[in-house]
Amino acid sequence: MDTEATTGSILERIVAARRAGLPRQQYRMPQAALRMAVKRATPVRDFAGALARDGINIIAELKQASPSRGRIRDEFHPPALAQELAAAGAVALSVLTEEEFFQGSIAHLRAARAATNLPVLRKDFIFDPWQVWETRAAEADSFLLIAAILDEARLHELLAVGRELGMEPLVEVHTREELERALRAGARILGVNNRNLRTFAVDLETSLQLIEAIPEDCLAVSESGLRRAEDLERLRRAGFDAFLVGEYLMESPEPAAALRMLLGQGPCFA
């Protein structure tokens, strides 16, 4: 099986819905049309290079809603948000494209990427090579692979397709077993999700527990529950190269100001 649907009813429903809708998407956009769109796409931007810079590297996430929180942000304009977050110091963007549960879309990704020069990660529930081609056709520069829903063989396959198209994926893990499976599959950018997808509880200790098992030649990204500059500094000292921050920014009245605070540039740091 390609999915291991044991990580909670919400995740099961999301993956089931994405699987059910895939044939319709493929009918509307056959593989041949996707290949033509990929040929017309602008060059891939260096996502891995952005995360490897010296400093606090934040991937700022554009997310309008989530299954656990409902609507997070009413005023959601991807081009404006992308520009504001880029100006505030984000090194990359992450854009939710799942429509039913997160109110995202490929159009949000396209608009955000066109508004800045930053590399953009597509965040979705990807389990089929067609989706990887769709990702590059939408001009994304990287994409998320969730180890909890993919077995080792499918992880390896999707990593290979991404690299064929010039994209290095971010492989998300939450447990030691998922991390070991991702490494065996050949992952080079590892994201540790501090959120337990079974309970939705968040614990930053998850990152600290797994960082020692991430090889130095891989890029390590801490995800979820990041709300204080002190936490980012602590995780950076532990060995993390970058941080994916979404809800904290999106629930703020001024996301750019919230980002500057995380980077140690807010009023209290002046």
N, C-alpha and C positions, 0 to 999 in steps of 0.2 A: 504494500500500500504506500501511497505517496504522503498521506496524511496520518498523523497520530492524534486523532480527535479525542484526547483525554485531558485537555487543559481547560475544561470549564465550558458550561453551556453557551455562554455568549460567544466564545471563540468558535465553538462548534457551529453555531448558527451563522456566524459571519462567513466561515469557510464554506459551509454548505450553500449559502446564498451565492457566493462568488463562483462556485463550481456550477451551480444550476444556471447561472447567467452567461457562462463562458461560451457555450455553443452559439447563442444569439449574437454575441460580440464577434465571434469568428465569422459568422455568416455575413455580418455587416462589413467586416474588414478582413477579407481573405489574406492568407500569408503572402501572396504575390503583391497585393496592394501595400501591405506592411513593408515589404522589402523595398518597394519604390519610395515609400515615405522615408525610410531610413537613409536611402541614398541622397535624399534632398535635405536631410536634417543638418543643422549646423554642427561643427566639430564638438566632440565631447570635451567638457571642461574637467580639469584635474581635481577630482574629489579627494582622492587619497593625499595628494600633495597639500591640499588645504588643511587637512587634519594633522599633517606632520610638522606644521610650523611650530616655532618656539613660542610658547605663550599659552593663554587660556583660549583654546579653540572651541567656539560654540557653534553648533549646528542649530539654527533657529527654526522652529517648526511652525508652519502655518496649518492650524487645525481649528475648524469651526465648531465641531461637536465631538462627543465620544459616547460610547454605549453606557459607560459608568457615570458620566457627568451630565449627559444631555448637551444642550447648546451651551457652548463656552463663551462664544463671542458673537454679539449681534451685528456689530459693524465689521464686516469681513470683506476687505477689498485687497485681494492678493497682490496686485502690482504696487499699491501704496505701502502695504505692510512689508513687502520684500525690499523696497527702497529704503524704508525707515530702518529696518533691521540691518541691512547692509551698511548703512551710514553709521549705525551705532556700534559696529564692530563684529558682526557675525562673519564667520569664514565660509559658511555654506548654509543652504536652506534645505529643509525637509518639508514636503507638501503631501498632505493626505489626499488620496485620490479615490478612496472607497466611498461610494455614494450613499448606500442605504443606512449604514450605521454611524458614519462619520461626516455625512453631508459634504463629502469632498468631490473632486472631479479632475479629470485630465485637463480641463480648461483652466482650473486654478493653477496647475503646475506650469502650463504653457505661459500663462500671464505673468506668474512670478519670475520665471526664468527670463522672459523677454525684458523684464523691468530692471534687471541687474546683470552684473558680470560674474556673479557667484555661481559655483557649481550647485546643482539641485538634485537632491535625493527624492525618488518617488517612494512614498510610504504607503504600502498596500499589502494585500494578502496574496502573494505571488507563489504559484505552485506549478505553472505550465510555461514551457518555452515561448508560446505565443505571447504571453504577457510581457516577457522580457523584450521581445521585438516591439511590442506596442509601447513599452517604456522608452526605447530609443527613438521610435518614430515620433513620440511626443517631445523629444529633445531633452529628456532627463539625462543626467550625467552619472547617476548611480541608482540603486534600488535596494529595498529591504528584502531580506530573506529571513523568515522566522523559523528557527530550528525546531520549535515545538510542533510545527505542522508539516515538517518535511523529513523524510528519512534520508539516510546518508547518500544513497544513490541519486535521489532527486536533487539534493543539495549540490552534489558534484556536477550534475548535468546543468543546473541553472547557473552555477558559477561559470562553467565553461561557455555557455551561451552569452552570458554577460561580457566575458572577456573577449569573445569573438567580435562583439559589437563595440569594444573599447571601454566598457564600463566595469569597474571593480565594485561588487556589491558589498553592502554592510550586512553581516550575518548576525542576527540577534539571538542571544542565549540567556537563560535564566538559571540553569543548573550546571553542575560539573559535567554531568552526562551529555547535555546538549553541547557544551563547550568542546568536549573531547570529540563528539561526532562532527562538529563543524570543522575542527582542525583536521580530522582524518579526511574530510571532503575537500580540503584545500583552502579554507577561508583565510583571507589576509587582513580583513578589517572585521574585528569582533566587537559587537555591541552587547554590553551586559545590561539587561533590562532589570531595573530594581523593582519593577512591579511584578508580582506573582499573578500570572494570567488565570489561575484558578480562583483566587480570592480577591484580586485587585488591590491587595495590601502592598504598600511600598516600604522598602527597607534598604537604605544605602549600604548597609553591611553586605548586601549581596555582591556589590561591586568589589568591595574590599576583600571578600572571601575568594573571588574568582580571579582577581588580577594576577596573582602569583602563578597561575596556570596558563596565562597567555604569554606565548613566546615573545621575546624582545623584537623579533623581526616582523611582528604583526602590529597593526595599529589597534589600540584599545579605546573604545568609546563607552562612557557611562551614560545610561538613559533613565529617565523618569525620576521624579521626586527631587529635582535639583532646584533649590530656591534661595540658596545663600552663597555669597562669594566664598565664605569660609569652607563650605562643603566642596566647592570646586577646587580650591587650593589643596585641601586635604587629599582629594582623589588624584589630583595631579602629582602630588608628592608620592602617592602610592604607585604611580606608573601610568595613569591614564593620559592619553594624547588629546582627547576631545570629549565634548559633552553635548548630548542632544537634549534641548530644552524646548518644551512646547506649552503645556498648560499654564505654567507660571507666566510666560510671556503673553499668551492669548487672553488670559483672564485679567490682565492689567489694563487699566484705562489708557496707559501710554507704554506700549510694548518696548519701544526704543529706550525709554528711560529705565525700564526694568532690566533690559539687557545691559545697559551701561552699569547699573548697580552690580550685576553679577560679575562684570569685568573689573570691578573696583574703581569705576569712574564716576560714581554718583556723588551727591553733595557731601555725604558723610566721609568721603575719601579725599575731598579737596584739601 
